[in-house]
Amino acid sequence: MRRHALVVGVGGAAASLTDESPPNWPPLAYAAPYAQRLREVLGKQYSYVLLEPDPDPAFTAAALSDALTAAVKSGADFIVIHLLGHGAPTRNSHGLQVVGGDGELTEALSRWADLAENLTTGGDSEPAVLLVLDLCHSGTVVTEHLRSLVRPEHRRVWVLAACQSDQSAYDGRLSLAFDEVLRGFASGALKLDESHEHIPIDRLCREVALHVEDQGAGSYSQAVERPLVALGTDLSHLRFFPNPRYEPGGPRGRAGVDPAVFAFLDEVADARHFVGRAHGGNGAAAESGLSTFTGRSAELRELTAWAEGEGAPVRIVTGAPGAGKSTLVGILACTAHPLLREATERLWRPSAGDLPDAVEGLAVVHARRRTVARILSSLAAQWNLEPADPTTTWTTDRLVAALRTRAEPPHLIVDAVDEAENPADLVTALLLPLLSIERADMKPLCRVLIATRREESLRHLFEVAARYCDPIDLDHVPPLSTAPGSDREGSVVGSTSATTATSSRSPVSAYAWMCSATYE
């Protein structure tokens, strides 16, 4: 399988020694080094043949035009074209041109998108082109390309644009994000199952968009335009990026869990974390796909009632490190999440009598090292929420407004709150509002299950939750026995007594108390 890449960073013309007037297009000093970093990761980690036309396409608009034509016609199965520089709308504002290193303009980029779509190939394969545009107004290319498609189901070109058509692109954010995401998958910092042979293109684009969003926090906003496809479209044929950590028959594959499951949820949801905890951490069991989890029936029944919409809308599972918090919520998440339930049946089946059916609208979050902004974006994606203005980023207020309009309160499981990037911020900015605000029909905004240690920075969270019921404290309800060869966090074994009785405070008075506590 042949993969070719053309990466061009147009820094602009050198300053004139005689003309002191400001240039029409300010130079971009970062363009060349950013482009070089991308070339390195594409070549070394993803086995791309790097196209190096002569003359250098960064020097003139004519050289760039020739390089684009040659790249599209290179005959590769997968072609990545990455452009970083200035973008200029065409006179009718329906297209986008690139400013060459000599200040001249190329033709509209739609010319090369159309060339790729209509290229006649000698073989049976049709080349696929990923056009990554770190240019101002680059969203225009996404719109124009979709309009021009005669047979959208057979499209060859996919456009990832730095910003909306009426926006500017700042500081090479898209190029930085693309580079960081590619390196993240290669190093394992971004988790992808080892038995997944290629990085799903929608997952990659989503991660790039989140990285750009993070860079813009507190500064000029910039919303990435991702390739648009109908919901549910199969994109598995877009094998642009092999998984650098691919291992045929890797541990998850041997465990009997289809690795495709993990691609459906993003890094913040971190399905691998919940499935791994449900395994129990026992190496032999993980190899066989069996769980070391037994017992904890009383706690499972309490959490099943929560998942089925009964009782208190907020529950906290707490305990010392290794007590089994993540294992307990991991089993529940695997059972209740529609995307995980069938694939992980061997893990939860032994405890099925104490567990719920699938819960539609369940979102899961592994909060470890996650920021509030990343978690907000993940929740919006998992709950299929659409912002009123696609150029804006998700905030707690926007999330709350969107949740108010849902037919029923959704469910949310958050593990490792105490290990978030800033646990106090996560509690104050997101969790307390979700727990405190009610809908017009007096139902909770969201049913929330939290797993965390007790820490002083989380005191307010425990105080609020206690107005509904006491936490499930695994330090106070120890298992009756311990499985040989397993640690406490890796497996939760033996039945236990029920947790302490719930508070007698009514839900309405609890809501009133929580609202005052949150905003005082």
N, C-alpha and C positions, 0 to 999 in steps of 0.2 A: 504494500500500500504506500503510494507516494504522497508525501506531504511537502508543500512548498510554502515559504513565507516571504513576503515583502514588507519590511518595516522601514518607514521613512519618517524622520524627524526634521521638519523644515524650520531651521532656526532663523532664517531671514538673511537679507543682504548685509554685508559688512558696512559699518558706518562710514560715511564719506568724510574725508579730511577737509574738504573745501565747503561742503554744503552743511550749514549748521541748523537748518530747518528740521523740525521733528519728522521722522519717517512716517509714511502712510500706514505702514504695518510694523509695530514695535517688534524688535528682535526677541526671540524666545530662547534664552540661553540654555534652558533645561532640555530643549527638544532633542538635541543630538545625544546627550548622555542617557536620557530616558529610553530613546530608541535602541541604543546599544545594549542596555540591560535587557530589554525585551528580546533582542536577537540572541543574547546569550542563553536565556532560559528556554526559548523555543528550540534552539539548536541542541543544547546539552541535555535538557530534561525531557524534551518531547520529540526528538529525532527529526526535526524539520530541516529540510534543505533550504539554506538562506540564500535568497536571490540577491545578487550584488551587481546591478546593471552598471554599465559604463557608457556615458558619464553618470556621475552620482545624481540620482533623482532629487536630492535635496537642494541642488544648485539652481535649477531653472524649472519653470512650468513645463517647458517642452520636454525636458528629460524625465520629469515626473509622469507626464502623459504617456511617453513611450514605455516607461517602466510598468505602468498600470496595465497597458495593453499586453505586454510580454508576460506579466504575471498571470493574467486571466487565461492566456493561451499556452501556459507552460505545460499543460498535459498532465498535471498532478490530479490525484483523486480528491485531495483536500487542500485548499489554498486559503491562507490567512493573509489579509492585506491590512496593515495597521498604518494609519496616517495621523501624524501629530503636527499641527501647525495652525495657520489662520484659515478660516472658512469665510467665504463671501457669497451671500445670496445672489442668484441670477437676477436680471432686470425685472422679470415678472414675479420674482420671489417664490417660484415654484421649484427651484432647483438650487444646488449648492456647488460652488466652484472652490478649488483649493488655490491659495496664494503660493506661487512658487518662490524659490529662494531669490529670484531676480525681481520679485514684485509683480510679475505678470500672473494672469489667471489661467488655470486649466479650463477645459470645457466642463460642463456640468457632470458631476459624478454619476448621474443616471446613465451616461453613455456607457460606462464600463459595467454597471449593473446589468444593463440590457444586453451588452455583448456577452456576458457570462450566461445569462438566461437563455440566449438564443444560439450559443456556440454549437456548431456541428462537430461531434466527436466521432472518431473512427471506430471505437470499441463499443461495448455494451454499457460501460459505466458512464455516469454523468458527473462531472466535477461539481463539488460543493465549495462555495466561496463564503468565508466569514469576513465581512468588511467592518473593521473596527475604526471608528472615526472620532478622534479627539480633536474636534473642530467646533468653533462657534456655529450655532444654528444647524448642527448636524442632524437633528431630528427630522429636518426637511427631507433627507434622503430616505428615511424609513417610510414616510408618507408617500413620497413620489414612487418609490419602488413598488409598494403595495398596489397603488393605482394602476401601474403599468402591467401587472401580472395578468396574463391571459388564462393561465392554468395554475392557480395558487397551490393546488395539491402537488404540483411537480416543480415547485420553485427550487432554484439552485443557490440563490444568494440570500444571505442572512446578515442583517445590518445591526450592529451594536453601536449606538450613537451616544456621545458624551452628554447631550443635553436636548431639550425640546427645541422645536424649530424657531421659537422666538427668544431663546436663551443664549447666553454666552457660556463658553467653557473656560474654566479657570485652572491655571497653574499645572496643566498636564495631569489633572486628577484621574481621568480615565486611564491614561497610560500607566500611572503609578498603581492604580487599582488592578488593572489587568496583570501587571507584573507581579504584584503581591499575591494575587489569587493563584496564579500559575505556580509560583514558588510555594505557596501554602499547601496546595495539593501534593506537590512533589515531596515536601518535608514531612507531611502528615499533620501539620498544624491545622489544616482544613481536613476534616475527617471524611473519608470515602472508603467504603468497604473494599478490602484487598482483593475480593473475588469479583469486583466490578471491573471489567476490562477497559472501559473508557469513561471519561468524565462526562456525565450528562450535560448537554449544552445548555439546557434551561437552568440547571443548578449552577453552572459556571457563570452564566450571565447574571443570575440573581445575586451571587456572591460579589461580583464586580460592582453591581448597582449599590449594594450595601456598603462596600468599601468607599465608593464615591460619596455616598450619603454621610458616612462618618467623617470624611475629610472636610465636608462643608459645614459641619456643626459649628454654630457660632459665627459663621462667615456667610459669604454669598451662596445662596442655595443653587443647587444644580441637580436636575433629575435625569438619570440615564434613560434613554429610550432603548428598550430591549426588543428583540425580534418578536413580532406579533404573530401569534398562531391561535387557532381555535382551541378552547379548553379541551384537554384530553387528547390532543394530537400526538401521535407517536413520533418522537424525534430520535429514536434509537439509531437511525441510520446516519446521523450526523456525528461521525466518529472523528471529530477534529483533534481531540486530545486524548491520547492513551493515558490510562492511569499509571503514573510512574511507580506506584506501590502495588501493582497488580500481582497477585499470587494465585494461580489456578488452584481451586480446591482449598482456598485459604480457610482460616478458622471459622468464619461465619458461614462459608459454603458447607464446610463439614458439619456445622451445627444444624443444617437443614433449613436455614432461613434464606430465602431468595434475596441475593444482594440488591436486586432492583428495588426492594422495599425501602432501603436506606436512602435511595436517591430522591424519593418523593418528599422527604422532609429536609428542611435546611439545617445548617450547622447549629443554630440556636435550639431547634427542636431536638436535634441529636438523638435520633432513634437508636443509634448504636449504643449510646450510654444506657438507655432504659432496657434494651434487650440484654446487654452485657450484665447489668445488675440482676435481671431476672434469671440469668443463667446461674447466679450464685457464686461466680468466681472460681468454681472448682474446675481445674484444668481437664480432668478426665470427663466430667459431665459436659463441659463445653464442647469437647471433641465429639461427643455422641449426640449433642443436641438436647440432652436432658438437663433438667434443673435440679439443683440440690435443695430447693425450697420446699419445706413442709411445715405444717403447723401454722401458728399465728392466726388461727381461725377467727378468734374474737375480733382481732384488729381488721382482718379482711372483711368481715361482715359489716363492721362499722363503715369502712371505706366503700363497700358496695352500696350501702344505703345512701351515702353521699353521691355516688355515681348515678344512682337511680332517681335522684332528685328528692330524697327523703331527708328529713332532719335538718341539721345545721348546714347552711350553704358554705361554710368555711371550716376546714379541718387542718390541723397542724400535726405532723409526725415529727417527733424530736427524739433526741438521745445523744449520747456521747459518740465520738468517732468510732466506727466499727459496730455500732449497735444494730444496724440492719435497716436504717431509714430508706436508703436508696433501693435496697432489695425489695422492700415492701411496696413502695410506690412503683418500682419497675415492673413487678408482677401485675399490679393493677393497670398500669399503662399498656402493657402488652395485651392484656385481656380486653380492655375497653376501647383502645384506639382502632378504628375501622381499618386502617392501613397495616396495622401490626397483628391484629387478632389471629387471622388464619395462618399467617406465616410463622407465628410463634406458638402455635397450639401445644406443641410438645413441652413447652416450658410451663404453661399454666394449667394444663389439663389435670394434673394430680390434685390441684386445689379448686377445681372448677365449681364444686358445690358451694363454695364461699365467695364466688366471684360474679361480677355482673356480665350482661351481654354487651355488645358493642354500643358505644355512646356516640351518637352523631354530634359533630361539632366540638369534639374534645381536642384541645390544643395541649401540647406538652412543651416544656422549656427546661433545659439543663442550664441553670444560671451561672455555672462556674465560669469566671473570667468574662462574662458578658456584660455589656453596657446596657443601660436603660433603652437607648436608641435602637440597639440591635434587637432587643427583646420586643419592643413595640413593633418594629417592622416585621418580625417573624410572626407575631400574633395576628397582625393584619393579613398576612399571607395565608396563615393556617385557617383563619376564619373567613377567607375570601371576601374581605372588606375592600371596597373601592373608595378612595378619597374623592371628595367633591372636586378638588383641584389636583390633578396628577403631578403638578410641579412642586407640591409641598411635601414635607416629610411628616411622618406620623408623630403625633404628640399624645399625651394621655387624654387631653380634652377631646381630640378628634376620635380616639379610640372609644371613649365613653359615649360620645354622641352616636357613633355607629352601632354600638352595642344596644343602645336604648331602642333601636328600631327592629331588632331581631324578634322573631316570633316567640322564642323561648331563651332564657339565659343559657349561654354556653358553659361548658366545663373547662377548667384549666388546672393542669398539674405542673407545679414548679418545684424542681429539685435543686438542692445546694444553694439556697438563697444566701447562706452565710459565706459562700465562696464567690459571689458575684464580684464584678470589678469594683463596685462600691455598694455594699449591702444596704447601708442606710439610705442611699439615694433610691435604690430599687424599691425599698419599703415605702418611703415617703412619696416618691413621684409616681409609682404605679400600683403597688399592691394595696396600700391603704385606700386609695380612691376606688379600686375595683371592689374592695370589701365594704366600703362605706356608702356608696351611692346606690339608690334603689330606682327602679323603673316606675312609670306612671301606674302600673298595675300592682305595685307594692312587692313585686318579686325582686330578688337580688339581681344586680346587674350581671353577675357572673358567679358561678359556683367554683370555689378555689380550694385546691388541696396543695399544701406546702410541706416540704421536707427540709428541715434545717436544724442545726444545733442552736442551743440557747446562747445568745451573746448579748452584751449590754446594748450594742447598737441596734438590736432587734427587739428590745424590750417593749416598745410601743406596739409592734406587730402582735406579740403574745398577749398584751393587755386587751387589744381590740378583739382578737380571736376568742379570748376567754369569755367574752360577753355572750358568745353563742354556746360554747361547750369547752370542756377541758381538752388540752392536747393529748394525743396518744404518745405517751412518754415511754419509749422502749427500755429506758434504764429502770423503770419501775414495774415493768411487766416482762421479766426475763423469760426466755424459752425454757422449757422443762429439761431439754437435753440438747446436746451439741453433736452435730454430725462429725464423724471421724474425718480428719484431714481438711476441715473447712474452717475458715475464720468467721468471726461474728458478722462482719459486713458482707462477706461472700455468701453466707447462707443463713437463713433464719429458720431454725428447726424447733419443733415442739409446740404444743398448744399452750395458751396462756389464759390468765384470767381476764375478765373484761376490764376496760379502762374505767376511770372514775366517772361518776354520774355527771351529766351535763348540767349547765347552769340553768336556773329557773327563770332567768330574765327572758322576757318575750322578744321575738324577733323585731317587733316594731320599736320597742324601747332600746334594743341593742343597736338598731340602725341609727336612732337619734343620738345615742351616746357616741357611736363611732364617727358620725359626721362632725360632732363638736370636737372630738378628739383629734380628728385629722386636720382640721382647719383652724384650730385655736392658735 
